[in-house]
């Protein structure tokens, strides 16, 4: 009788444990989804793109796995719950680091902008010394046009920087502009060297 009583208690405990494991941890999943939404609102996807994408992908895979688990007779969502909680925690951490990262990228953009403007001035100065022969004139005009396009791009980039909405985009645009100006400077220096013009 005593053994049967303990057996019944053990069976009830096992069923309760299985039921708790078998229940989809909806609260944890909702919290993870909400945490990712909040993180995106503060531009975590902009300043930590790889990390944010990884968390987003993890949640998507998790939701797909839940559907697979539902079709099984022995369901276990303990790992899902733990992973969902980990996503919530990590999303919160990343969101909390956005302002620091944003300040770093802003400072990088500021330095790059100043550098690009210096290079632009150097390119303009070199154009004035460039070969003025028949062939040289056509090339110089072409370079001037390229430089005008880059200068317009820099003006737009400055406006984007002043707006302060996405410094990552500013840095990307400045990298492209700097590469373009450096290419023009190299081209001008090569043409001047061939023409025997002192730089």
FENCORKA-V591010 format. One line per field, one symbol per residue. phi: phi as a letter, one per 20 degrees, with the letter a starting at -180 (. if undefined). A space follows every 50 residues. Layout:
phi = ???
//
This chain:
phi = .ffffffffffffffffffffeefffffffffffffffffgemffeecgf fffffffgfffffffffffgfefdebdffgfffffffgffffffgfegff ffffffffffffffffffffffffffgfefgdfgfgfffffffgffffff fffffffffffffmebffffffffffffffffffgfffffffffemefe
//
